[in-house]
Amino acid sequence: MVITLSLSVAAPYSIISINRCPQRISEQRRKKGEIKMTDNTINNEKWSADTECVHVWLENNDTVYNGAITQILDSAEDRPQDRKKLWESLRALLNVCPNNPIQRGRRPSIDAKVIQARDSLKEDFQAGVQAGLKHTSFETLIMPRGGYAVFDADNSLEDYMWEQASTMMDNAYRNYIAEETDLSKRQWDGKLNKNGMPTIICGVKVVTEGDEEE
């Protein structure tokens, strides 16, 4: 009698504990559509646009990470449903690489090959600025816009001057490809010459009749 009562009471609790298993409940809710699975898909058009700069980067940079980056790109071709995760892996790898082609914010309006040509100059340019800093008064005389403080020792002068140079090249390229090129401003075709340097065409001052009379 006691044994029979014990079994009859224990059985319902056993069934309840099984039915309340979180994994089973989640599976049931997923089948009913109550839980939506994370969508990690990126369509082919967007993936191609986002990774164009990475392919160009691989052609122009040789690092220990190139093999791993290529593997991720290959995997993405076969697994479009995992591309968002693979994109984050790409970003993590490229963050420790020189001339990282993936930038935050809006996609650059300049062609990826032009950006790589420009950024390939950065290391050598900054080394030249650093060499100039050896002059005893260089850092004191070359000051930020506004002239309120000198540059600190954290390579800020190299960064500042590279920003000026890269902005100049971007503007020169945009002027070169514009429907109506402004001949009074710099032009750059986005390429490097055989010496690995950009050929910047300086602007020509427009002479008016009034200027000629003076």
Backbone as numpy.savetxt, mean C-alpha at the origin, in Angstrom:
# Nx Ny Nz CAx CAy CAz Cx Cy Cz
-37.19 -50.27 42.19 -38.02 -49.07 42.19 -37.15 -47.81 42.19
-36.18 -47.75 43.03 -35.27 -46.60 43.12 -34.44 -46.48 41.85
-34.00 -47.64 41.38 -33.17 -47.64 40.18 -33.97 -47.16 38.98
-35.17 -47.57 38.83 -36.03 -47.15 37.72 -36.27 -45.65 37.75
-36.51 -45.07 38.92 -36.75 -43.63 39.06 -35.49 -42.84 38.69
-34.34 -43.34 39.08 -33.07 -42.67 38.78 -32.83 -42.60 37.28
-33.11 -43.65 36.57 -32.90 -43.66 35.13 -33.87 -42.76 34.40
-35.10 -42.75 34.88 -36.12 -41.93 34.21 -35.85 -40.44 34.39
-35.23 -40.07 35.51 -34.90 -38.67 35.75 -33.63 -38.28 34.98
-32.69 -39.19 34.95 -31.40 -38.87 34.31 -31.52 -38.73 32.81
-32.38 -39.52 32.19 -32.50 -39.51 30.73 -32.84 -38.16 30.16
-33.88 -37.44 30.70 -34.19 -36.11 30.12 -33.03 -35.14 30.21
-32.31 -35.18 31.36 -31.17 -34.26 31.50 -30.10 -34.58 30.48
-29.92 -35.84 30.20 -28.93 -36.24 29.20 -29.30 -35.72 27.83
-30.58 -35.81 27.49 -31.06 -35.33 26.19 -30.94 -33.82 26.10
-31.27 -33.12 27.18 -31.19 -31.65 27.18 -29.76 -31.19 26.99
-28.83 -31.85 27.68 -27.43 -31.44 27.58 -26.90 -31.60 26.16
-27.38 -32.63 25.46 -26.94 -32.84 24.08 -27.53 -31.78 23.17
-28.81 -31.50 23.36 -29.49 -30.51 22.52 -28.93 -29.11 22.72
-28.37 -28.84 23.90 -27.85 -27.51 24.18 -26.36 -27.38 23.87
-25.79 -28.35 23.26 -24.38 -28.26 22.86 -24.21 -27.07 21.92
-23.39 -26.08 22.26 -23.25 -24.85 21.45 -22.94 -25.13 20.01
-22.07 -26.11 19.76 -21.70 -26.39 18.38 -22.89 -26.87 17.57
-23.72 -27.74 18.20 -24.89 -28.26 17.48 -25.93 -27.16 17.26
-26.12 -26.31 18.28 -27.09 -25.22 18.15 -26.67 -24.27 17.04
-25.35 -23.92 17.01 -24.85 -23.01 15.98 -25.04 -23.61 14.59
-24.80 -24.93 14.49 -24.97 -25.60 13.21 -26.43 -25.56 12.76
-27.34 -25.77 13.72 -28.76 -25.72 13.39 -29.18 -24.32 12.97
-28.69 -23.29 13.68 -29.02 -21.90 13.33 -28.44 -21.52 11.98
-27.22 -22.02 11.69 -26.60 -21.72 10.40 -27.43 -22.30 9.27
-27.91 -23.54 9.46 -28.72 -24.18 8.43 -30.03 -23.43 8.21
-30.56 -22.84 9.28 -31.80 -22.08 9.17 -31.57 -20.67 8.61
-30.32 -20.30 8.49 -30.02 -18.97 7.96 -29.95 -17.90 9.00
-29.99 -18.28 10.30 -29.94 -17.28 11.38 -28.53 -16.74 11.56
-27.50 -17.54 11.24 -26.12 -17.10 11.35 -25.53 -17.01 9.95
-25.01 -15.83 9.59 -24.42 -15.64 8.27 -22.92 -15.89 8.33
-22.42 -16.70 7.41 -21.00 -16.98 7.34 -20.27 -15.75 6.78
-19.05 -15.49 7.27 -18.27 -14.35 6.80 -17.90 -14.53 5.33
-18.17 -13.50 4.54 -17.86 -13.55 3.11 -16.48 -12.95 2.88
-15.53 -13.77 2.49 -14.16 -13.31 2.24 -13.85 -13.24 0.75
-14.90 -13.17 -0.05 -14.72 -13.15 -1.50 -14.40 -11.75 -2.01
-13.50 -11.67 -2.98 -13.24 -10.44 -3.73 -13.34 -10.81 -5.20
-14.17 -10.08 -5.94 -14.37 -10.44 -7.35 -13.10 -10.20 -8.17
-13.05 -10.82 -9.33 -11.84 -10.79 -10.16 -11.42 -9.38 -10.56
-12.41 -8.54 -10.90 -12.09 -7.18 -11.35 -11.41 -6.37 -10.25
-11.98 -6.42 -9.05 -11.40 -5.66 -7.93 -10.05 -6.26 -7.51
-9.96 -7.59 -7.51 -8.71 -8.23 -7.12 -7.58 -7.84 -8.08
-7.89 -7.84 -9.36 -6.88 -7.47 -10.36 -6.42 -6.03 -10.17
-7.38 -5.12 -9.90 -7.04 -3.72 -9.70 -6.20 -3.53 -8.44
-6.57 -4.24 -7.36 -5.87 -4.08 -6.08 -4.46 -4.66 -6.11
-4.28 -5.74 -6.85 -2.98 -6.43 -6.83 -2.07 -6.04 -7.99
-2.52 -5.17 -8.87 -1.67 -4.73 -9.98 -0.36 -4.15 -9.47
-0.45 -3.33 -8.43 0.75 -2.70 -7.88 1.68 -3.73 -7.25
1.12 -4.83 -6.74 1.94 -5.88 -6.12 2.74 -6.62 -7.20
2.10 -6.92 -8.33 2.79 -7.58 -9.43 3.93 -6.70 -9.97
3.67 -5.42 -10.08 4.71 -4.49 -10.54 5.85 -4.44 -9.53
5.49 -4.44 -8.25 6.50 -4.41 -7.19 7.39 -5.64 -7.28
6.82 -6.81 -7.52 7.60 -8.05 -7.62 8.61 -7.99 -8.76
8.24 -7.30 -9.84 9.14 -7.19 -10.99 10.33 -6.29 -10.70
10.17 -5.40 -9.72 11.21 -4.38 -9.49 11.92 -4.49 -8.15
11.55 -5.49 -7.35 12.16 -5.64 -6.04 12.50 -7.10 -5.78
13.67 -7.33 -5.21 14.12 -8.68 -4.91 14.35 -8.79 -3.40
13.43 -9.45 -2.70 13.54 -9.60 -1.25 13.32 -11.07 -0.88
13.57 -11.39 0.38 13.37 -12.77 0.84 11.89 -13.12 0.91
11.03 -12.11 0.79 9.58 -12.34 0.90 8.91 -12.55 -0.46
9.64 -12.37 -1.54 9.03 -12.47 -2.87 8.34 -13.80 -3.11
8.98 -14.89 -2.67 8.41 -16.22 -2.88 7.08 -16.38 -2.15
7.03 -15.92 -0.90 5.80 -16.04 -0.12 4.69 -15.18 -0.71
5.05 -13.98 -1.19 4.06 -13.10 -1.80 3.50 -13.71 -3.08
4.38 -14.32 -3.88 3.93 -14.99 -5.11 2.99 -16.15 -4.79
3.29 -16.90 -3.73 2.42 -18.01 -3.34 1.03 -17.52 -2.95
0.98 -16.41 -2.25 -0.33 -15.86 -1.86 -1.13 -15.45 -3.09
-0.47 -14.81 -4.03 -1.16 -14.38 -5.26 -1.66 -15.59 -6.05
-0.85 -16.65 -6.10 -1.27 -17.86 -6.80 -2.46 -18.52 -6.10
-2.42 -18.56 -4.78 -3.53 -19.15 -4.02 -4.83 -18.40 -4.25
-4.72 -17.08 -4.36 -5.92 -16.26 -4.56 -6.61 -16.54 -5.88
-5.82 -16.97 -6.88 -6.42 -17.30 -8.17 -7.35 -18.50 -8.06
-6.97 -19.47 -7.20 -7.75 -20.69 -7.04 -8.78 -20.59 -5.92
-8.61 -19.61 -5.04 -9.51 -19.51 -3.87 -10.07 -18.10 -3.73
-10.92 -17.69 -4.65 -11.49 -16.33 -4.57 -12.31 -16.11 -3.30
-12.80 -17.21 -2.72 -13.61 -17.09 -1.50 -12.76 -16.73 -0.28
-11.43 -16.81 -0.41 -10.53 -16.50 0.71 -9.69 -15.24 0.46
-10.04 -14.47 -0.56 -9.17 -13.37 -0.97 -9.03 -12.27 0.07
-10.06 -12.00 0.84 -9.93 -10.95 1.87 -8.89 -11.33 2.91
-8.87 -12.61 3.29 -7.86 -13.07 4.25 -6.48 -13.04 3.62
-6.40 -13.45 2.36 -5.12 -13.45 1.66 -4.60 -12.04 1.47
-5.51 -11.09 1.26 -5.12 -9.69 1.11 -4.46 -9.17 2.39
-5.01 -9.55 3.54 -4.41 -9.13 4.81 -3.02 -9.74 4.98
-2.85 -10.98 4.51 -1.53 -11.61 4.57 -0.54 -10.87 3.68
-1.00 -10.44 2.50 -0.15 -9.65 1.61 0.29 -8.36 2.27
-0.66 -7.66 2.87 -0.36 -6.38 3.53 0.67 -6.57 4.63
0.52 -7.65 5.42 1.45 -7.90 6.53 2.86 -8.13 6.01
3.00 -8.90 4.93 4.32 -9.16 4.37 4.94 -7.90 3.77
4.15 -7.16 3.01 4.68 -5.98 2.33 4.99 -4.84 3.30
4.41 -4.87 4.48 4.71 -3.84 5.48 6.16 -3.88 5.93
6.80 -5.04 5.79 8.21 -5.15 6.21 9.14 -5.12 5.01
8.61 -4.79 3.84 9.41 -4.74 2.61 9.67 -3.29 2.20
10.76 -3.04 1.49 11.01 -1.68 0.99 10.04 -1.32 -0.11
9.72 -0.05 -0.22 8.84 0.47 -1.28 7.49 -0.22 -1.29
6.90 -0.39 -0.11 5.60 -1.05 0.00 4.60 -0.42 -0.97
4.06 -1.21 -1.93 3.16 -0.63 -2.93 1.74 -0.44 -2.44
1.40 -1.06 -1.31 0.03 -0.95 -0.79 -0.05 0.21 0.17
-0.80 1.21 -0.19 -0.93 2.41 0.62 -2.36 2.51 1.15
-2.50 3.08 2.32 -3.83 3.29 2.89 -4.55 4.40 2.14
-5.87 4.36 2.21 -6.67 5.40 1.57 -7.04 5.03 0.15
-7.37 6.03 -0.63 -7.79 5.81 -2.01 -6.66 5.31 -2.87
-7.01 4.51 -3.89 -6.02 3.99 -4.82 -5.37 5.15 -5.56
-4.04 5.15 -5.68 -3.36 6.26 -6.38 -3.84 6.41 -7.82
-3.90 7.65 -8.28 -4.33 7.92 -9.65 -3.19 7.74 -10.64
-1.98 7.56 -10.12 -0.80 7.38 -10.97 -0.57 5.90 -11.23
-0.13 5.57 -12.44 0.12 4.19 -12.83 1.11 3.52 -11.87
0.84 2.23 -11.57 1.66 1.49 -10.60 3.12 1.43 -11.02
3.40 1.31 -12.31 4.78 1.23 -12.80 5.52 2.55 -12.57
4.80 3.65 -12.68 5.40 4.96 -12.44 5.73 5.12 -10.96
4.83 4.66 -10.11 5.06 4.74 -8.66 6.30 3.93 -8.28
6.43 2.74 -8.86 7.60 1.91 -8.55 8.89 2.56 -9.05
8.83 3.18 -10.23 10.01 3.88 -10.77 10.41 5.02 -9.84
9.41 5.76 -9.38 9.67 6.87 -8.46 10.25 6.36 -7.14
9.60 5.36 -6.54 10.01 4.90 -5.22 11.35 4.16 -5.23
11.76 3.69 -6.41 13.07 3.02 -6.49 14.21 4.00 -6.24
13.92 5.29 -6.33 14.94 6.33 -6.11 15.07 6.72 -4.64
14.10 6.32 -3.83 14.00 6.83 -2.46 15.24 6.52 -1.62
15.66 5.27 -1.59 16.77 4.87 -0.71 18.05 5.64 -1.04
18.38 5.73 -2.32 19.59 6.42 -2.73 19.49 7.92 -2.46
18.30 8.48 -2.69 18.07 9.91 -2.46 18.26 10.24 -0.98
17.65 9.43 -0.11 17.76 9.70 1.31 19.18 9.49 1.83
19.90 8.55 1.21 21.30 8.37 1.60 22.11 9.61 1.27
21.78 10.25 0.13 22.47 11.49 -0.25 22.18 12.61 0.73
20.93 12.70 1.18 20.58 13.72 2.16 21.30 13.46 3.47
21.36 12.20 3.85 22.05 11.85 5.10 23.52 12.21 5.03
24.12 12.01 3.86 25.54 12.38 3.70 25.71 13.89 3.85
24.73 14.65 3.33 24.81 16.10 3.45 24.72 16.57 4.88
24.07 15.79 5.72 23.92 16.16 7.13 25.26 16.18 7.88
26.27 15.59 7.29 27.58 15.57 7.95 28.19 16.97 8.03
27.67 17.86 7.19 28.13 19.25 7.28 27.65 19.82 8.61
28.53 20.48 9.34 28.23 20.90 10.72 26.99 21.77 10.85
26.70 22.62 9.85 25.57 23.54 10.00 24.39 23.20 9.08
24.45 22.05 8.40 23.43 21.73 7.41 22.03 21.65 8.02
21.91 20.87 9.10 20.58 20.67 9.68 20.03 21.96 10.28
20.91 22.80 10.78 20.45 24.06 11.36 19.96 25.02 10.29
20.61 25.02 9.11 20.26 25.96 8.06 19.07 25.49 7.22
18.89 24.18 7.07 17.76 23.65 6.31 16.66 23.33 7.29
15.61 24.13 7.27 14.56 24.01 8.27 13.22 23.70 7.62
12.28 23.17 8.41 10.94 22.88 7.86 10.24 24.15 7.44
9.18 23.99 6.67 8.41 25.16 6.26 7.92 25.90 7.50
8.09 27.16 7.55 7.69 27.92 8.73 8.91 28.29 9.57
9.95 27.42 9.57 11.19 27.74 10.27 11.08 27.81 11.77
10.14 27.05 12.36 9.98 27.15 13.81 10.88 26.19 14.58
11.34 25.12 13.95 12.17 24.15 14.66 13.07 23.43 13.67
14.23 22.99 14.18 15.12 22.22 13.32 14.63 20.78 13.26
15.14 20.03 12.29 14.76 18.63 12.18 15.43 17.83 13.30
14.72 16.78 13.75 15.31 15.97 14.81 16.21 14.89 14.21
16.65 13.97 15.05 17.62 12.96 14.61 16.95 11.69 14.11
15.64 11.69 13.91 14.91 10.48 13.50 14.66 10.45 12.00
15.65 10.85 11.23 15.57 10.83 9.77 14.45 11.71 9.20
13.98 12.67 9.97 12.86 13.48 9.48 13.28 14.38 8.31
14.53 14.77 8.27 14.97 15.61 7.16 14.96 14.81 5.86
15.45 13.57 5.92 15.41 12.71 4.74 13.98 12.50 4.27
13.08 12.26 5.21 11.67 12.04 4.86 11.05 13.29 4.26
11.36 14.42 4.87 10.80 15.69 4.40 11.25 15.99 2.98
12.54 15.84 2.71 13.06 16.18 1.39 12.61 15.16 0.34
12.46 13.88 0.74 11.94 12.90 -0.21 10.49 13.21 -0.55
9.72 13.64 0.43 8.32 14.00 0.17 8.24 15.13 -0.86
9.15 16.10 -0.73 9.18 17.20 -1.69 9.54 16.70 -3.09
10.55 15.82 -3.17 11.00 15.30 -4.46 9.94 14.42 -5.11
9.32 13.53 -4.33 8.33 12.62 -4.89 7.08 13.37 -5.34
6.71 14.40 -4.59 5.56 15.22 -4.99 5.86 15.95 -6.30
7.09 16.44 -6.43 7.49 17.12 -7.67 7.39 16.16 -8.86
7.86 14.91 -8.69 7.81 13.94 -9.78 6.37 13.56 -10.13
5.53 13.42 -9.11 4.12 13.11 -9.36 3.46 14.21 -10.18
3.70 15.45 -9.79 3.11 16.59 -10.51 3.65 16.69 -11.93
4.95 16.40 -12.09 5.56 16.45 -13.43 4.96 15.37 -14.33
4.69 14.20 -13.75 4.10 13.11 -14.55 2.65 13.45 -14.92
1.90 13.95 -13.95 0.51 14.31 -14.24 0.44 15.38 -15.33
1.39 16.30 -15.30 1.43 17.35 -16.33 1.78 16.74 -17.69
2.66 15.75 -17.69 3.10 15.11 -18.93 1.94 14.38 -19.61
1.10 13.70 -18.82 0.01 12.89 -19.41 -1.30 13.68 -19.56
-1.29 14.92 -19.13 -2.51 15.73 -19.22 -2.90 15.95 -20.68
-4.19 16.15 -20.91 -4.66 16.42 -22.27 -3.99 17.65 -22.84
-3.80 18.66 -22.00 -3.09 19.87 -22.42 -1.93 20.09 -21.46
-0.74 19.69 -21.87 0.44 19.83 -21.03 0.80 21.29 -20.86
1.05 21.68 -19.61 1.46 23.04 -19.31 2.98 23.13 -19.48
3.41 23.75 -20.57 4.84 23.82 -20.88 5.62 24.71 -19.91
4.91 25.47 -19.12 5.61 26.33 -18.16 5.95 25.56 -16.88
5.51 24.31 -16.79 5.77 23.50 -15.59 6.58 22.26 -15.97
7.15 21.61 -14.96 7.98 20.43 -15.20 7.17 19.29 -15.83
7.89 18.42 -16.56 7.29 17.24 -17.16 8.18 16.03 -16.91
7.54 14.87 -16.70 8.27 13.61 -16.55 7.43 12.50 -17.16
8.06 11.66 -17.99 7.31 10.61 -18.68 7.09 9.36 -17.82
7.53 9.39 -16.58 7.30 8.27 -15.67 8.30 7.14 -15.80
9.36 7.35 -16.57 10.36 6.30 -16.79 11.72 6.74 -16.26
12.61 5.75 -16.12 13.98 6.03 -15.70 14.91 5.78 -16.88
15.97 6.57 -16.99 16.91 6.38 -18.09 17.87 5.23 -17.80
18.84 4.99 -18.66 19.74 3.86 -18.51 20.59 3.95 -17.24
20.68 5.14 -16.68 21.42 5.34 -15.43 20.53 5.21 -14.20
19.26 4.85 -14.45 18.33 4.69 -13.34 17.83 5.98 -12.75
17.85 7.05 -13.56 17.40 8.35 -13.08 16.27 8.88 -13.95
15.36 9.67 -13.38 14.29 10.26 -14.18 14.80 11.44 -14.99
14.29 11.60 -16.18 14.64 12.77 -17.00 13.52 13.79 -16.85
13.78 14.80 -16.03 12.78 15.83 -15.76 12.98 16.99 -16.73
11.94 17.32 -17.48 12.01 18.46 -18.40 11.52 19.70 -17.65
12.40 20.68 -17.55 12.04 21.91 -16.82 11.03 22.73 -17.61
10.22 23.47 -16.88 9.23 24.32 -17.52 9.88 25.49 -18.24
9.22 25.94 -19.26 9.71 27.08 -20.05 8.82 28.29 -19.75
9.45 29.37 -19.35 8.68 30.57 -19.03 8.03 31.13 -20.28
6.76 31.41 -20.16 6.02 31.97 -21.29 6.32 33.46 -21.38
6.85 33.88 -22.50 7.20 35.29 -22.69 6.07 36.01 -23.40
5.59 37.07 -22.77 4.52 37.87 -23.38 5.13 39.07 -24.08
4.30 39.80 -24.82 4.78 41.00 -25.54 5.29 42.04 -24.57
4.65 42.14 -23.42 5.07 43.12 -22.42 6.44 42.81 -21.89
6.72 41.50 -21.69 8.04 41.10 -21.19 9.13 41.40 -22.20
8.83 41.22 -23.48 9.82 41.46 -24.53 10.21 42.93 -24.59
9.24 43.82 -24.39 9.53 45.27 -24.43 10.43 45.68 -23.31
10.28 45.06 -22.13 11.14 45.38 -20.98 12.57 44.95 -21.26
